[in-house]
Amino acid sequence: MTETTADPVQACPIAPVVDLVFSRWTTPILWTLNEYGVQRFVELHRRIGAITPKVLTQRLRQLGRDGLITRTYHAEVPPRVEYDISPLGRSLAPLFHSLAEWSPNLAEVDAARARFDATEPAHRRP
């Protein structure tokens, strides 16, 4: 019997979308821009919280490269930079809405974890 290696995209066509949208910090950035509109770096950093300025800068660059956000530089004194979700990024809004609607199920996830942890020895838990 021969083993075949499936193309990961064919095996799960949403995998590239999940990698793009749900990489660390991407979702909070897109969610914030979608919910609150145009944000300056400091506003975005304050709303997201735990992200470091370095990582926020890296993620904003990547999201701009991916076409999910726009960066507008205003040549003023002092200079001002604003970030906004692009139309492509905004097309993810229904996905965010669906996930927000599903979030009350997290209580059931917590209950399932508690049941599992109560019956499974600690050394066998994930």
N, C-alpha and C positions, 0 to 999 in steps of 0.2 A: 504494500500500500504506500503510495507516495503522498507526501504532505505538500499542499499548495500554500503559498503565502498570498493572502488576499491583500489587495490594495486597501489601505486604511480608509481612504475616502469612499471607496465602494462599499466597504464593510459598514461604515457609519458616515453617511454623507453630511451629517451636521457637525462632525468632529472639527473641521476647520473653522466653522462658525463659533463653536464653543471655545476653541483655542484663541480666537481673535477677540471675542466679546467678554469672555469670562476669565481672562488672564488677570493676575493679581492687580488690583487698583483700577483696572479699566472700567469695570462696572460702576464703582462709586463715582468716578469722574464723569462718565456718560450720564449716569442717573442725575447727578447734581446739575450738569449743564442743561439737561432736558427739563428738569423741574424748576430751576431758578433762572435760566436764560444766561445771557452774557455775564461772564465773571472775569475779574482780574485774578492774577496768580494768587495774591494774598487772600482774596475772598474764597477762592476755590480751596486753598490749603486749609483755611479756617473751617469751612463746611465739612470737609472730608475728615479732618482730624489727625489720625495717627500716621499718615503718610509723611515721609521726610521730604524736604524741598528738593533734594537731589532726585529722588524717585519720581516725584510729581513732574519735574522737568523732563525726565526720561520718558515717562508715560505720555505726557502731552506731545512731545516730539513724535513718538510712535503713532499716536492717534491721529496727528496731523498727516503723517506719512500715509497712514491707512485711509485717509479721507473721511474720518469719522468726526473730526472737529476742524474748526477754522481758527487761525490765529491772526489777529489784526493788530498791527503796530501803528500807533499814533505818534507822529513826529512832533511832540510837544515838549515843553520844558516844565517838569521832567517828562521823559518819554512814558507812554502808557501802552500796555499790551493787554488785549482782551481775548478771551477764548469763548467760543460758542460751539454748540453742536451743529454739525453740518446737516444738510438734507439727508445724506446717506446715514449719518448717525441717528437722526430723528426717525428714520424708518424702523429703528429698533424699538421705538416707544411701545408698540403693541406687545412686544416680548417682555419689556419691563413691567407693563401693566399686568400681564398674565402672571408673571412671577410674584408681583405684589399681591395679587388676588390669592395666590397659592400659599403665601407666607403664613396664614393662620394654621396651616398643617404642620408647622414646625413644632407646635405643642405635642402633636401625635408622634413626631420623630423623637422628641425628648422622652416621651413616655415609653416608646419602643426601646430606646437606648437604656433607660432605667431597668426595664424588664430584662433585657439581654444581660446587662451588667450584673443583675441580681442572680442570674442562673449560670452564667459563664465564669469559669475561673479567671482570675486576673491575668494569668500568663497566656491565655488564649484570646484575649480581647484584642480588637484592632487598634 
